[in-house]
Amino acid sequence: MSDLERRVAAELSSGGRVLVSRLEYLGDVILTLPAVRAVKDRYPKAEIDYLSRSDGANVLEGDPLFARVLRVPEKGESSLATWRLVSEMRARRYAAAVDLYSNPRSALLTWLSGAKLRIGGVRRVRRYLYTHPTATPATIRSAIDHHLHYLKPLGVAAKATKPVLALTDAERARALERLRDSGAVRDAERTLGLHPGGKWEVKRWPVGQFADLARRLIETHGIRIVVLIGPGEQSYQDALRTHLGSRAVYLPPLPIRETAAVIEALDGLVVGDGGIMHVSVAVGTPTVGLFGSSEPDIWFPYESFGPFVAATVPIDCRPCHRHACDHLSCLCGLSAEMVEAKLLGVLGAVKANERTIHR
């Protein structure tokens, strides 16, 4: 270790502060949680702050792992809001800052934080804003392992673990009350969530196939179906309602932590590759993630940690990383029967009493 690394390690061991940042995307924020936990395990006395935009900040707010959750000003806010954020960060006197996004804005904010040791990526001029620009070897595929690799200058060496999102008893109680009031929870039935939304079309399984899956689960297995959506996704729920009518329960868009608590109370979730998929895993709900154009070995490194499985079909053009496609064979080729088999596999791996603790 260098002199700087030794001084920072000593400061963290005695209660110093670390800033971790991932500015964009709910799912990516969840994927950083194993790295945050690794820092806390190595330095139990250290205080950890997290910097993100609203989606990430909202899901982490209230989690006892963090001393503070800081919010990056949104578009349209005045420059004064940014300087208030910078002033707050500098007042915290961070021993270290770990930028797990490393875009121009996050790099600048990391530098402005005043942290003694600053870890980030190696791209372009912004690498010079870090004391420890870090490149991840091409052999590292998993996003979780990628984040853990960044912690080496802090003397943190840890194996990958599942992300864990901590919820309060009050949040769980409110979620269960909502499910009971909606008729979603019945003692004689298992309750499964479907989430048909998604930011881009290459992450959205066709609604007709969602409906086929729901009918099979209702008619063959007696499973109660709950349809969840996020903000701006009402059209997908409406389309599914035309297929299922009153045979399913439809919940409105909920605040993200309430959504997480509702998902935790379910027996399982089928969901596209996106933020809610990662939230489902982080609260421990059996999860089938539906993958289109992206790579499960990077973005779904969960299958060794529990009842979590990615559903894909082999196709030559994956990964294309596009946001739109003229054929969507990667999703259209994923049949309801295939997803049903994946789902029954993860549900069968869970003992009944393990999924009824909050009912």
Order of alpha helices (4+ residues) and beta strands (2+ residues): alpha-beta-alpha-alpha-beta-alpha-beta-alpha-beta-alpha-beta-beta-alpha-alpha-beta-alpha-beta-alpha-beta-alpha-beta-alpha-beta-alpha-beta-alpha-alpha
